[in-house]
Structures are given as structure tokens and as C-alpha cells.
Amino acid sequence: MDSVSKYLYTIGGWNLEYLNSVHRIAIDASTGDLVGEWLTMPNLQQERSDHACALVQYVRENTWETGLMVAGGYKSNGAWTNTVEFFNFQTGAWVPQAFFPALKNGRHYHGLTTLGLIPTVFGGWNNGSLNSIEQLDYCTKNKGDWTTPKWVESQDWLSVAREHFASARVPNDFYTNCAEGLEEE
């Protein structure tokens, strides 16, 4: 089992103190049942709560890497954080924070997803509800270097500033998968 679709992860959070612990448990692909015991994974580099996470793929040194991206949140010294961390499934380790640049705006209570292959952070709170959208640009040549990613604020904004919200990314084939076998006989 080496795919995120086969595990449930808990990452950071709050339990009377800020947490940097990461745990995972296997999921039986045929039943959806949890299997075995919770395993302790390498800790986040920064304790945080109220952050956002997403499954992300990106190219680093001409190699596709897949893992969990953790962005923003609230940190133990009482401030919104703009740091980004990435857990690489292939290596089982966190990529050094220096690879992923900081978000333009520290934020918590926000969303994180991918649009195509582009990690996208949206909404949240930083001295008020945010309607901004930031996207990780690692495809544009930056100061003569193709490999230096940077967060860019999108020209599009959320229609309403918001925090403490839920979001869901629906796969393109969701309806097809759900509709199979539901035809009347």
C-alpha cells in the first residue's frame, strides 16, 4: 500500500497545545474499513492548527513527486503562518521548507486544492475574512530559473470573502463512476 487513496492521515492540529504530529491508518480498498493500527509518521516541521492539506503532484528536478501539501494555519507563537510543507510519499519524508516558498499572505481557516496540477490556496482569515486566491507557479521561468516556484495571487477572487468553510474537489469522472450499475433493468 503506497498510495494516499489507501490511507487516512491526521496532520497537526490542536489538543490543548499546537501539534506537529502526523499519523496514518490503512484503508481496505474493497470495503473502506480501517485496517490495523495508527502509525506514527515523521512530524511536520512546524506545529500548526487550522491549516489546509491536499494531495499534490509536482515536478522537481525532472521527476514527478506525489504527496501531501500542508499550507498556512495558526502557529504556536500566536500568528497566522504562511509556510508550506510537503510530505513526499516516495521518500516518506518532508521536503525541506526551503523548496516551497511561503504564501504571499499568512492565513488560517482556508482551503487548499489543485486546479489541474496547480496547488491553489483560497479564502481564510488574516485580520479579516479573505477572498484572495494564491496559486503555486512552478512552470514560469523565474529570474532565469525554471525550478524556483513562487505563489502568485490570481486575478480571480472568491465572490465572497470567507473563513471556516468547507470545500470539496469533485473528480471529472465522479458522476460516471457513481452512475455505473444504476441503470434500470
Buried (B, 14 or more C-beta within 10 A) or exposed (E): EEEBEEBEBBBBBBEEEBBBBBBBBBBEEEEEEEEEEEEEBEBBBBBBBBBBBBBBEBEBEEEEBBBBBBBBBBBBEEEBBBBBBBBBBEEEEBBEBEBBBBBBBBBBBBBBBBEEEBBBBBBBBBEEBBBBBBBBBBEEEBEEEEEBBBBBBBEEBBEEBBBEBEEEEEEEEEEEEEEEEEEEE
